[in-house]
């Protein structure tokens, strides 16, 4: 196992393997310490940088799948990562690890907020937490953007989705239902031309 961890995931065509217990421990750590937009960044650090269960390209594919599926993106991402690393049991372990700490923290924070919401400092704390979450989201978005293929199609589809959802406030589901097949078809055509 020690020599397997030293290898890079890209060197292993079948992908890195870990036990369901390893996956559980990693996602308990992420689920108990990641907040808001920082979740994807922490999953990246754990899965790609620390454990080397995947390379960056594999992670970005999982991230894209997690974002277009219904449900909470961090849970979808955990499920995908756990499935790839340790199969069905790994998927269950990753989801459990991601959800249980967050559930406990949310319950504790809800109780604390109920007790402390009348204090003026509570508002400042919440604004600070929100700013940190936005910063982590932007940071992970920029990091992911640098890893994407440098093609006009990538930029055009990304810009179109940003404009329609972010600026025009169109509903996300119809935009994604159109953007995903267009993006796949465009990538397929580009690959055929390159071949």
Secondary structure, DSSP 4 states (H G I P E B T S, - for coil): -HHHHHS-GGG-TT-----HHHHHHHHHHHHHH--TTHHHHHHHIIIIIIS-SS-HHHHHHHHHHHHHSSS-HHHHHHHHHHHHHHHHHHHHHHHHHHHHHHHHHHHHHHHHHHHHTTSHHHHHHHHHHHHHHHHHHHHHHHHHHHHS---HHHHHHHHHHIIIIIIS---HHHHHHHHHHHHHHHHHHHHHHH-
